[in-house]
Amino acid sequence: MGQIFDRINRIARAHWSSLTDSDTAWAERVLSSDDDELRRIIDELQSEPPSPSVPPDVAQALRVLGLPTTATAEEVRSAYRRLIAQWHPDRFVGATAEEQHRAQERARELNAAYLLLKAYHGTR
């Protein structure tokens, strides 16, 4: 985390003279922020913004499957099969009740995401 903060600090200071008043305020907040705030900013910057042509529910379903917004129907099918094999409740028969419940919830999420994406790719 320290290396990332140092890099952001160097970048902000290098571009300090070209910043507008609102940008300067943002840069000052970044430079004086604590690790949690910096982590939030970095996560926000690293997260892939949803494509304007992809509806928000489709973008969320793609995130559930761990796919980019540019995923094809074949990539969706492949990711779904891989994840459902990993999280299928039948694999958790001997697990604790909490693990079984988590597997059931995750399988429901995966199924809902796949059904939505399957319909989305079918209408494209």
C-alpha positions as CSV (number, residue, x, y, z in Angstrom):
1,M,0.0,0.0,0.0
2,G,2.9,2.4,0.8
3,Q,4.3,2.1,-2.7
4,I,0.9,2.9,-4.3
5,F,0.5,5.9,-2.0
6,D,4.0,7.1,-2.8
7,R,3.4,6.8,-6.5
8,I,0.1,8.7,-6.3
9,N,1.8,11.3,-4.2
10,R,4.6,11.8,-6.8
11,I,2.1,12.0,-9.6
12,A,-0.1,14.5,-7.8
13,R,2.9,16.7,-7.0
14,A,4.2,16.5,-10.5
15,H,0.9,17.7,-11.9
16,W,0.2,20.2,-9.1
17,S,0.8,23.3,-11.2
18,S,-1.6,22.3,-14.0
19,L,-4.5,21.6,-11.6
20,T,-7.7,23.7,-11.3
21,D,-9.0,24.7,-7.9
22,S,-11.3,21.7,-7.6
23,D,-8.5,19.3,-8.7
24,T,-6.2,20.9,-6.2
25,A,-8.7,20.2,-3.4
26,W,-9.0,16.6,-4.5
27,A,-5.2,16.2,-4.7
28,E,-4.8,17.7,-1.2
29,R,-7.4,15.2,0.1
30,V,-5.5,12.3,-1.5
31,L,-2.2,13.5,-0.2
32,S,-3.5,13.9,3.4
33,S,-5.8,10.8,3.4
34,D,-5.4,7.8,5.5
35,D,-4.9,4.3,4.2
36,D,-8.7,3.4,4.2
37,E,-9.6,6.5,2.1
38,L,-6.7,5.8,-0.2
39,R,-7.7,2.2,-0.6
40,R,-11.3,3.3,-1.5
41,I,-10.0,5.7,-4.1
42,I,-7.6,3.1,-5.6
43,D,-10.4,0.5,-5.7
44,E,-12.7,3.0,-7.4
45,L,-10.1,3.8,-9.9
46,Q,-9.3,0.2,-10.6
47,S,-12.9,-1.0,-10.9
48,E,-14.0,-1.3,-14.5
49,P,-16.7,1.3,-15.2
50,P,-19.8,-0.3,-16.8
51,S,-20.1,0.3,-20.5
52,P,-22.8,2.8,-21.4
53,S,-24.4,0.2,-23.7
54,V,-24.6,-2.4,-20.9
55,P,-27.6,-2.1,-18.6
56,P,-26.7,-1.9,-14.9
57,D,-28.3,-5.3,-14.0
58,V,-26.3,-6.9,-16.8
59,A,-23.1,-5.3,-15.5
60,Q,-23.9,-6.6,-12.0
61,A,-24.5,-10.1,-13.4
62,L,-21.2,-10.0,-15.2
63,R,-19.4,-8.9,-11.9
64,V,-21.0,-11.9,-10.2
65,L,-19.4,-14.2,-12.7
66,G,-16.2,-12.2,-12.6
67,L,-16.3,-11.2,-16.3
68,P,-15.7,-7.9,-18.1
69,T,-18.5,-6.0,-19.7
70,T,-17.2,-7.2,-23.1
71,A,-17.7,-10.9,-22.3
72,T,-19.1,-13.0,-25.1
73,A,-21.9,-15.6,-24.6
74,E,-19.3,-18.4,-24.7
75,E,-17.2,-16.7,-22.0
76,V,-20.4,-16.3,-19.9
77,R,-21.2,-20.0,-20.3
78,S,-17.7,-21.1,-19.5
79,A,-17.5,-18.9,-16.4
80,Y,-20.9,-20.0,-15.2
81,R,-20.0,-23.7,-15.6
82,R,-16.7,-23.3,-13.8
83,L,-18.2,-21.4,-10.9
84,I,-21.3,-23.5,-10.5
85,A,-19.1,-26.6,-10.4
86,Q,-17.2,-25.0,-7.6
87,W,-20.2,-23.8,-5.6
88,H,-22.9,-26.4,-6.3
89,P,-24.6,-27.3,-3.0
90,D,-24.1,-31.1,-3.7
91,R,-20.3,-30.5,-3.2
92,F,-21.0,-29.2,0.4
93,V,-23.1,-32.2,1.7
94,G,-20.5,-33.0,4.5
95,A,-19.8,-29.3,5.3
96,T,-21.1,-27.3,8.2
97,A,-24.5,-25.8,8.0
98,E,-23.0,-22.3,7.5
99,E,-20.9,-23.5,4.5
100,Q,-23.9,-25.3,3.0
101,H,-26.0,-22.1,3.3
102,R,-23.2,-20.0,1.7
103,A,-23.0,-22.5,-1.2
104,Q,-26.7,-22.4,-1.7
105,E,-26.7,-18.6,-1.7
106,R,-23.8,-18.4,-4.1
107,A,-25.4,-21.0,-6.4
108,R,-28.6,-18.9,-6.5
109,E,-26.5,-15.8,-7.3
110,L,-24.7,-17.6,-10.1
111,N,-27.9,-19.1,-11.6
112,A,-29.7,-15.7,-11.5
113,A,-26.8,-14.0,-13.2
114,Y,-26.5,-16.7,-15.8
115,L,-30.2,-16.6,-16.6
116,L,-30.1,-12.8,-17.0
117,L,-27.0,-12.9,-19.2
118,K,-28.3,-15.8,-21.3
119,A,-31.4,-13.7,-22.0
120,Y,-29.3,-10.6,-22.6
121,H,-27.1,-12.4,-25.1
122,G,-30.0,-14.0,-26.8
123,T,-31.6,-10.7,-27.5
124,R,-28.5,-9.0,-28.9
